[in-house]
Amino acid sequence: MTKPRVVIVGAGFAGYHAAKTLSRLARNKAEIVVLNSTDYFLYLPLLPEVAAGVVEPTRIAVPLAGTLDGVRVVIGEADHVDLQNRWVGFTQPEGDRNRLAYDRLVLAVGSVNKLLPIPGVTEYAHGFRGLPEALYLHDHVVRQIELAEQAEDPAEQRARSTFVVVGAGYTGTEVAAHGQLFTDALMAQRPRLKIRPRWQLLDIAPRVLPELDKRMSDTAHRVLERRGVDVRMGTSVAEATADGVKLTDGDYVPTCTLVWCVGVRPDPFVAELGLRTERGRLVVDEYLTVPGFPEVYACGDAAAVPDLTHPGQICTMTAQHAQRQGKLAAHNIAASYGQGRRRPYRHHDLGWVVDLGGRDAAANPLKLNLAGLPAKAVTRGYHLLAMPGNRARVGADWVLDATLPRPGVQLGLVPANAVPLESSSPEVAVRAR
């Protein structure tokens, strides 16, 4: 290498913002390379709006080239890390293998769907972690409504127009909230369908959004129930079949749709690095460096970052943490090249936002609890500020959705076998020696 090279593996919230910050701080000090399996950064919080037809899918796919000035983008699937000799091996899209030497390495490989040992789930459920899953769910929902309209058997109509979402965290709650509005709109376009589509939200937790303030949880619950979503807390799936799901409370729900939103787990290849892990996440110190390998940094969902505001705990797996950690990793790498001083990771929550579709949302900016239109304004404002690109296009989609009916068509771009639950992941997988 003619000058030191920083390789960033993964371009999710952590990796993207690490690269963007480094391009500002250290582009003259080092070559910056991002290795990612796609050529875009995916703004995950708006995936439910893609599935519901509110936002076009390309709006939340922010291109890496053109938004990361001075950063070299390499498209490939990382599959090997040699920590002793400092290189990353990867497979290119057409199967060729290559490697990248590094002086500093940032592991931001993200997470995958959290699986539970429930019979039938991996065969009949679909996750919700990337664009393919969102596009598939959109087409699948439209297809089920169309088939329900054509069905002569009332039992088949009911099964096809019933949609079960497992997991009442951010993603599951937003999917169910947007989904009910979407299917109501589809039904209005199909007068022959006499059965109102029904969405069901399940979770073993005692309330929706259990990780948030109870007032936000209560707001979301009220909105869901007002729309007719069947919210069942303390309940989950005991078994999934081709025709429906058996619930832990003994009920059997005939359905053709099972959406799996129970959470995420660190990419399993993190465990193959040969380094110490905690809860499947790579152990790092408060400066985001890996013990024994000061040139290796880890951040985001793949890293067990100490939570200095709650001693003895590690930071939760959220986009806010990932984005902040990515920026800090960049600052500390720049410091390692003599630019500034390294800092420990310390955060202060500024609040949370949950978009519930239509005019509804829940938000607590600076601990001020909001609902309805004020929360909606804060939520959309936050997303526009947090997105690193495509803001005008997303805003235009919101305006069009508020003024025009949504086109209820299926494009058939993503078949079901292309989005298996157990391999759904928005980022890359890494193995190390």
N, C-alpha and C positions, 0 to 999 in steps of 0.2 A: 504494500500500500504506500502510495506517495505521501499521504498524510493520514493521521489516525481516522479510523472508520467506526462510526456508531451504527450498529445494525439494530433495528426495532422490529421485532417479530409480532405481527398483529396490528391491525389498524381499526380497532374498536375505539371506544371512548378514551382508554388509557393510551394506546399506541398512537392514535391520530394526534392527540393533543401533546404528547411527548415530542412527536416529530415537528409539529407546528411551532412549539416553543423553542426547540433546539434550532430550527431554521432561523429564528430571530436572534438567538443568543450566541450560537457557536458555528454558524455555517462557514466562517473563515478559519475556524480552528480545526474542524474535522469534516470528513465526508459523511453525510447522513443518508442512510439507506433504510427504506421501509419494505419489509417482506410480508406480503399478504396474499391470501388466496383469491381475493377479488380486487378490482381496480377502484373500489369506492369505499367510503366510510358510511356505514348504515346508521341513520338516526332512529334507533329502536323505539323510543317513546311514541312515535306516530304510526307504528305498525298496525294497531287496531283500526286506525282511520283508513289505511290502505285496504285492509280486509273488508271494510264496510263501504268502500267506494267513494270515500270523501276526498282522499288525496291520491294522486297518481303515484305509482310505485317509484318512478324515477326521481320524484321530488325529494325523497328521503335518502336517496343514494347519492351522496356528495362525492364527486370524482376526486381521487387523490392527486392526479396530475392536474396542475392548474391552481389547486388550493394549497399545496404544500411547496412554496417557493424554495428553490435550492435543495430540494430533497429528491433523491433518486428512488423511484418506485420499481420494485421487482415483484412480478406476479408469480406466485408459486406456493406450494404447500410444504411448509417446513416439516421435515421428518427425522432430523438428526442434529444434535448439538454436541460437539466435541469441546468440553469445557477446558481440557488441558491444553489443546492446541489452538483453541479459540477460533472455531469456524462453525458455521451453520450449514447443514446440507438441506437441499430442498428439491422438489419435483416440479418441473414447469408444466403448464397446462396441457402440452402435447406429449408429455411423458418423459422428456429429457431431464436428466439429473444434473445438478450443479451445486456449488457451494459458495459461501460468502465468508471471508475472513473478517474478524472484528477486533477492534481495540476496546470498545465498550459494547455491551449487549443489553438490550432491554427486552424482557420477556413479558408480553402483554397479550397472552394467547386466549384470554376470555374464558367462557364457560359454555356448557352444553345443558340440555334438558335434564332435570333431576328425575330419575326413574325410581319407582317403588315396585317391590315384588308382588304385583297384583296380576292375577291371571288374565290374559287377553289384552292388556293395555298396549304392549309393544306391537301387537298385531293390528289393533283396531283404532288406536288413538293417534292423533297427530299433534305435534308440538307447535310452538308459535315463537320462533326465535330468529327468523330471517325472512327475506323477501319471498323465497319460494313457498314457505309455509303460509304467508299472508295471501299471496296470489292464489294458492291452492284453496284456502278456506273461502275466499271470495267466490271463486267459481263453484266450489262445492255447495255453498249455501244457495246460490242462484239455481243450481241444478236440482237441489232437493225441493225447492219451492216449485219449480217447473214440473217435476215429477209428481209432487203432491197434488198439483192442479189437475194433472192427467189421470190420477189414480181413481178407480171406481170404489175400491175398498176403503171405508172410513178408517179402519185400523192402520192401513198403509199410509193414508193421508196424515194421520196423527204422528206416526213414527217419522215420516220424512220431514215434517214441520216442527219436530222437537230437536233442540240443540242443547247438548250438555257440555258445560265448561267446568273443569275441575281445577280448583285453585282460585281463591278470592283475594289474591294480592293485587298489585298494580295491574299486571297484564290481564289476568282473568276477569277482574272487575270491569276494566275498560272494554274487553272483548264482548262481554255479556251486555254491557250498557249500549255500546254502538251496535251490536248485533241485533238487539230487539228493535231499534229504530230502523235498521236496514231491512229486516224482514217485513216490518209493517209497511215500509215503502214499497217493497216488492209485491206484497199482497194487494195494495191499492191499485197496482197496475194489472192485476189478474183477478177480475171480478168473479171468475168461476171457482176460485178457491174460497170456500166458506169457513174453513177452520183457521183461526188466528195462529200464526206461528208462535211457539213458546220456547223461551230460553230458560235454562236451569243452571244455577251457579251453586257449586258444592265446595265445601272446605271443612276440614276437621277442626279448624279454629273456631272460637266462640263468636267471632264477628268478622265482617268483611274488612279488608285492609287492616289486618291485626297489627301490622308494624307501625301504623300511623296513630296520630291523636284520635281519641274516641269520637270527638266531635266531627272530624272528617269522615270517620267510619259511619257514624249515624247519618250524615248527609248522603253518602253514597247509598246506604241501605234504603233510605226513603225514596231516592230517585229510582232505584231498581224496582222496588215494590210498586211504586206509582205506575211504572211502565208495564207491569205485569210479569217481570222476571221472577221465577220461582227460586228464591234464595233459601238454601238449606245449610245452616251452619251445624257443625258437629257431625257432619255426614260426608262420606266419600264413596268411592267406587270399590266394591268388593270383588267384582268380576266383570269383564267386558266381553261381549260376544258380537257376532256379525249383525245381530238383530236388536241389540240394546245393551243396557248396563244394569247389573244388580247392585243395589246400594247397601251400605253397611247398616242402614236401618231396616233392611229387609224388603224394601220396595224394589220393583223391577220397572225400569223405564224403557219402553220401546223407542229406539232412536237409531238413526243412521249417521249421527255426528257426535264424536267425542273429542273435545279440544283439551289438550293437556297443558295446563299452565300452573303446575304445582311449584315452580321455582327452578333454580339452576344449581349446578354443581360445577366445580372447577374442571377444566378440560382434563380428562383422565390421564393424558400423556404427561401432565406435570409430575405425576408420581414416578414416571420413568426417567426423570432427570438424575436420579441417584442422590438427590439432596433431601434435606429434612423438610417435611411437610406438616401442616396442622390442618385438620379437617379437609385434607386433599389439596390444600393451598400451599404454595411455596413460602417457606419461612424467610422473612427478611427483617432487617433492623428498622429503626425509625427513620433512617435515611434512604430506605428502599433498596439497600444493597444486600446481596446474598452472603451470609456468613461463610468465610473461607474463600470467597471469590469477589473481591471488592470491585472488579470490573463488570460484574453482572448485576443488573437491576431487574426488579420485577414489580409490577403494579397492576391494579385492576382486580378483576375477579380471580385471577390466577395466583394472587399474592396474599399472604396472611400478614397484613400490615398492622403493627401495634396501634391500638387506639389510645393515644396519650391523654385524651379527655376522659377515658374510662379505663384506668390502669388494670392490666390483667386481661383485657378483652382485645379482640381484633376487629378491624373495621368491617362493616357489613358489605355485601356485594351489591352496590348500587352504581348507577351511572355517575352520580355526583362525586362519589369517592374516586371512581376510575379516572374521571376527567382531571380532578385536582391532583391525584397521584401522578398521572402522566406528566402534568406540568412541572411538578416538583422533581420528578426523576430527571427531566430535562435541565432544570436549574442546577441539580447536584452534579450532573455530568459536565455541564459547563464549568462548574466550580472545580471539578477534577482536572480541567485544562487551564486552571488559573484565572477563571473569570468569575469573581464573586466568591461567596462562602456557602458551603452546603448547609442545608437546613433540615430539621426533622419534620415529619409529616404531622401536622396538627390541624384539625378542622373544627369549624363551628357551623352547625346546620342553619341555613337561612330559611328553611321551610320546604314544603312539598306541594305538588300540584297533581291533580287527577282529573283527566278529561272524561266526562260521562256522556258526551255526544249531545247534539242539539244545543240548547242554551244552558245546559247543566254542567257543573264542575264543582270540585272541592279543592280549596287551597288554604294554606296558612303561612303566607309570607311574613317573615319576622314575627312568627307566633300569633299573627292576627288571623283568626278563622273566618273564612269567607265561603259563601255558597251562591248558587245561581249566576246571574250575569256578571257581578263583580269578580267572582272566582273564575268565570270563563275568560274574562278580559286578562286577568293575571296569568292564567294558564297558557293562553295563546301567546301572550307577550313573552312569557318565559321561553316557550319553545322557539319562537322566532329569534330571540337573543342567543339561545343555546346552540342553534343550528349554525354550522360553519359555512353554509352556502345554501343556495336555492330558496332563500327567504321569500323573495317576491313571488316565485312560482307557487310555494305553499300557501301564501296569503291569497293569491288569485284562486286557488282551488277552494279555499274556505269561502270566498265570496260567491263563487259559482254554486257551491253546494247550498248556500243560504238562499239563492235566488232561482235555481233551476232544479228540476227533478233529476235524481241520479239515474244513469243508464243501467238497467238491471240485465246485463248480458254476461255470459260466461265465454271467456276466450279460449279455454282449454289449453293453456300454455304449460301447465305443470300437472302431470299425472300423479296419482296418489303414490305410486311406487317410487317417485322421485323425492318424496319427503318423508322417509321413515322416521319414526320417533327417536329411535336410539342413535341416529347419526346426525340429528339436527344440531347445527352449530354455526354461529355467524362469523367465527374467526377460524384460526388455524390450529392444527395439532402439532405438537412438538415432542420429539423424543431426544434423549441425550445419553451420552456415555461419559 
